Structure formats: C-alpha cells, structure tokens
C-alpha cells in the first residue's frame, strides 16, 4: 500500500533521473532539456516525488534505471523542479501509484 498523499502540492520537489547518453547533446557537449521530453510515441514521463521519497531513494532509482540499459548508459544525476514550475508550462502531474509508489507520470500535452 502506498501511504503518500495523492495530491501533489505546488512546493513538492519532483525529480527526473538524468541518464547519459539519452539526455546529453553530443553536438553541444552538454546536458539539455531532453530529460524532460517523453519517449517518441508517448506524452507521458515518469518522475519521482523527491519530497516524499528522499534523495537517497531517487539516486538509487536513477542508478537502477541506468543499469538496465547496457554498458553505455549511466546515471549522472537528478534534475529537480517543483510541481508549480512544471505546471507553469501547462504540464499535468498525476500520481501514478498503480505503477510504483513514489512516482507519478506527467502528461506533456
């Protein structure tokens, strides 16, 4: 059972694991907004409720995600935004506890 509140407060910190090379622009040689772009063919993006799950959980989850992607995929850090910042650009945040407690999926449309 997931004991987190279903409502996502405006001040809540939302994180996305940053993974090399997926979120890295090789031409510009820097990390970009790609971490916040959904995979082709979808308008959803998995993120973690850092305010409730804690930084250690978020880092471990990022490493776990990267480990499942082959030897060239590596976790490099966390991108952190508040729920208010995400919503300010028209993105909906939805608790998705049926997928995994502590994560939610944002609709990018």
C-alpha positions as CSV (number, residue, x, y, z in Angstrom):
1,X,0.0,0.0,0.0
2,X,1.2,3.5,-0.8
3,X,0.9,5.9,2.1
4,X,1.8,9.1,0.1
5,X,-0.9,11.7,-0.4
6,X,-2.4,11.6,-3.8
7,X,-2.5,15.4,-4.1
8,X,0.8,16.9,-5.3
9,X,1.5,20.2,-3.6
10,X,2.9,23.1,-5.6
11,X,6.1,23.2,-3.5
12,X,6.7,19.5,-3.8
13,X,10.1,18.6,-5.4
14,X,9.8,16.4,-8.5
15,X,12.9,14.8,-9.9
16,X,13.9,13.0,-13.1
17,X,17.0,10.8,-13.3
18,X,19.5,12.2,-15.8
19,X,21.0,9.4,-17.9
20,X,23.9,9.6,-20.3
21,X,23.8,9.5,-23.3
22,X,19.9,9.9,-23.6
23,X,19.8,13.4,-22.0
24,X,23.1,14.6,-23.5
25,X,23.5,16.7,-26.6
26,X,26.7,15.5,-28.3
27,X,26.9,18.4,-30.7
28,X,26.7,21.0,-27.9
29,X,28.6,18.7,-25.4
30,X,26.2,19.4,-22.6
31,X,23.1,18.1,-20.9
32,X,19.9,19.5,-22.2
33,X,16.1,19.6,-21.6
34,X,15.9,16.1,-23.1
35,X,15.5,14.6,-19.6
36,X,12.0,16.2,-19.7
37,X,11.0,15.0,-23.1
38,X,8.8,11.9,-23.3
39,X,9.8,8.9,-25.4
40,X,8.7,9.0,-29.0
41,X,5.1,8.0,-29.4
42,X,4.0,8.9,-25.9
43,X,3.1,12.1,-24.0
44,X,4.0,10.7,-20.6
45,X,7.1,10.9,-18.5
46,X,8.0,9.1,-15.3
47,X,9.3,11.2,-12.4
48,X,9.8,10.7,-8.7
49,X,8.3,12.6,-5.8
50,X,11.6,13.5,-4.1
51,X,9.9,15.5,-1.3
52,X,8.4,12.2,-0.1
53,X,10.8,9.6,-1.2
54,X,14.1,11.3,-0.3
55,X,17.3,12.0,-2.3
56,X,18.9,8.6,-1.5
57,X,15.9,6.8,-2.9
58,X,15.9,9.0,-6.0
59,X,19.6,8.4,-6.7
60,X,19.3,4.7,-6.2
61,X,16.4,4.5,-8.6
62,X,18.4,6.5,-11.2
63,X,21.3,4.1,-10.9
64,X,18.8,1.1,-11.2
65,X,17.3,2.6,-14.3
66,X,20.7,3.2,-15.9
67,X,21.9,-0.3,-15.0
68,X,19.1,-1.8,-17.1
69,X,20.2,-0.1,-20.3
70,X,23.5,-1.6,-21.2
71,X,27.1,-0.7,-20.6
72,X,26.9,2.7,-22.4
73,X,24.0,4.0,-20.3
74,X,25.0,5.7,-17.0
75,X,23.2,7.7,-14.3
76,X,24.7,11.2,-13.9
77,X,22.4,12.9,-11.5
78,X,19.0,14.3,-10.8
79,X,17.1,17.2,-12.4
80,X,14.9,18.8,-9.8
81,X,11.8,21.1,-10.3
82,X,8.9,22.0,-8.1
83,X,5.4,20.9,-9.1
84,X,4.5,24.6,-9.5
85,X,7.3,25.0,-12.0
86,X,6.2,22.0,-14.0
87,X,2.6,23.1,-14.0
88,X,3.5,26.7,-15.0
89,X,4.3,25.4,-18.5
90,X,1.0,23.5,-18.9
91,X,2.1,20.1,-17.9
92,X,-0.3,18.0,-15.8
93,X,1.1,16.0,-12.9
94,X,-0.8,12.8,-11.9
95,X,0.0,10.4,-9.1
96,X,0.6,7.0,-10.7
97,X,0.8,4.8,-7.6
98,X,-0.6,1.9,-9.6
99,X,2.8,1.9,-11.5
100,X,5.0,2.5,-8.5
101,X,4.6,4.2,-5.1
102,X,6.5,7.5,-5.1
103,X,6.4,8.1,-8.8
104,X,4.0,9.9,-10.9
105,X,3.6,10.4,-14.6
106,X,3.2,13.8,-16.2
107,X,1.1,14.3,-19.2
108,X,3.0,16.5,-21.6
109,X,0.1,17.8,-23.6
